[in-house]
């Protein structure tokens, strides 16, 4: 063999060892079950897309972060989110889908960002979106589903922070700000990261006067229940239809039984340009420092780059790899399923085939069963069973075969008894 | 909005609509359950790897088919199989794994091949491998697991064709062939594709004499049960230990209860160079023309490019996307789970919140429930329920609220009755 190449992953990439993978799978299963219980259909789009499709949105930092290349004469890229592929999919198949179209998508995405703790370059997102005639009911649903999904993991309390782009927009028009709205959004969005002084500086750099800056900062400090925030907003010139939407989502979230995990928080804006109504972020209580682990919002024109039809919708995306990397220890201790593995131990080569048959019978009863193929001492086989976390072993030797039974040993208590295979 | 970009996938790429995706998911679930019942651990490796790692094997057509590119100063590639990543993973984590290491991996791989029916450039493979001290028991196990997995889909009978590289090797040495063994393998491997005359031509091109060619073709025609083939091999100079392996695997597959789905077939060689013992291919009965839908074999040095430790093992890989594309209609008719969707219909806006509460109660009972957020006529809502294949609808209106019940309508029979929510 030629020289050894050091086995390693590219920088910023990550994999799980088998025990962690089991926990990760349980997490995905719980989230999936919740998405499906609300009637969302599973969609999986290709990882590679035409670069032209993914770049349609154009501009900003996305291009730099995309893994793009040319193969033959085709420009290809790995998708960097699941929203643009959804837009392309809907435009491509609009006549084949039932609307409102509700889909969930749990896939890896790729972004060549600077790696940090909990942020990888290849990572999982769990997205749900409802596409159809826009109603506040849709917005409330994606919030309720996402809270239920995170609760079903059952390892930490989460709080969803809700704001509304139109509230912010009417507020800034009300105080005479004429600057580009998306610039204001980007400033307020930085509040948590860079603090009040930093945002004041940013706002002054785009020429807001000091009174306007004071009012924007004051506005962004409003946080509380729907009732509290709506009361506080009386000081600003917000139109009744927009205020009504805040009331309505609060009422609906109460019907879903999740209102106690929601806070209306006017500092939330989401950096992305395509949101046009409600915006959502989610914190883990006690781990606010890691930032939002699930975010989303309402958009009015999802497929504009690919179709003349107008599709509005609401979506919510859980950053699964990030969530897992932050909370993996808590998740592990609470979610790791008790091992149900049974190892069948043949006491000599002559009992190996009998062991295979017993194992197959137990599998047909729904059990997870292993047989070691390289029959060594009982001690070696028990040590393997231990290393794999087996709950029980089934031992087959001369005594057992003589009476057509097996010895069942509990790996926790050490207790053992001879039983018929059917009673294992 | 600027000009419309035609929504489309790159050539050779494929996605499933929601109904097909459901079937595909059920298929994956069934295969996964079978893999897990034999104690295989789930592994998921990154899609992107360092090109240096994936190219270690070097040579042949693999490089041309890889999606490779440079990002910054790093050469990256999408993995084109799940075996090379497994080798890298084991070499990287050898001290953290329990051996024999048994893992399953169900992931997409990417190959820039010429697309054909059932062959895509981004597609799923389901791989199992056992890595440890090599025994025939390991080989028998991966065959049994794969047959069980394909049977559990329950839609078509499959037959695994088994051969042994060493049998072929001893046979050709026995007839005085001194040409490169891998060249012979590549010729015999083409039998099904190009027929006897084609292979005869290939063999004569690498200078086998006509008697040798006749004997190779004759050898490759042996096909049948273990007993039959072992009897036929008496004409060739095959050593007893190698013949014993054929006997042994036949006995073991009988213990697993799958011998009736196995045929010993000396024409099977597998093109790949790394196999050193048994090789396997799998046909769907009645669909032999699509070729092997699951293949594998024994290898003696998995991690040689990445580690000085010698790891032997046996693996079997199901070409899931290909299998699905060939049999999707049969699979669909047999596997598509009966829809359990319930749509809750509010007869007017005023009952919408009540509908949300009822839906949430039913979900807590484990049901899949949707509520339309844009409350239109009952007719419109029933038509949505129909389009989504709902089995039942729950109707809430004035009459129902008055007696604190709901109307339950069976979508198949049309029968309806008023019941308490708890009895839905």
Interface residues (C-beta under 8 A of the other chain):
Chain A: X1 X2 X4 X5 X6 X7 X8 X9 X10 X11 X13 X14 X15 X16 X17 X18 X21 X22 X25 X36 X37 X38 X39 X41 X42 X43 X44 X45 X46 X47 X48 X49 X50 X52 X53 X56 X67 X68 X69 X70 X71 X72 X74 X76 X78 X88 X89 X91 X92 X93 X96 X97 X98 X100 X102 X103 X108 X110 X112 X121 X122 X130 X132 X133 X135 X136 X137 X138 X141 X251 X252 X255 X256 X257 X301 X303 X304 X305 X306 X307 X308 X341 X343 X352 X353 X356 X357 X360 X363 X366 X367 X368 X369 X370 X371 X372 X373 X374 X384 X387 X388
Chain B: X1 X2 X4 X5 X6 X7 X8 X9 X10 X11 X13 X14 X15 X16 X17 X18 X21 X22 X25 X36 X37 X38 X39 X41 X42 X43 X44 X45 X46 X47 X48 X49 X50 X52 X53 X56 X67 X68 X69 X70 X71 X72 X74 X76 X78 X88 X89 X91 X92 X93 X96 X97 X98 X100 X102 X103 X108 X110 X112 X121 X122 X130 X132 X133 X135 X136 X137 X138 X141 X144 X251 X252 X255 X256 X257 X301 X303 X304 X305 X306 X307 X308 X341 X343 X352 X353 X356 X357 X360 X363 X366 X367 X368 X369 X370 X371 X372 X373 X374 X384 X387 X388
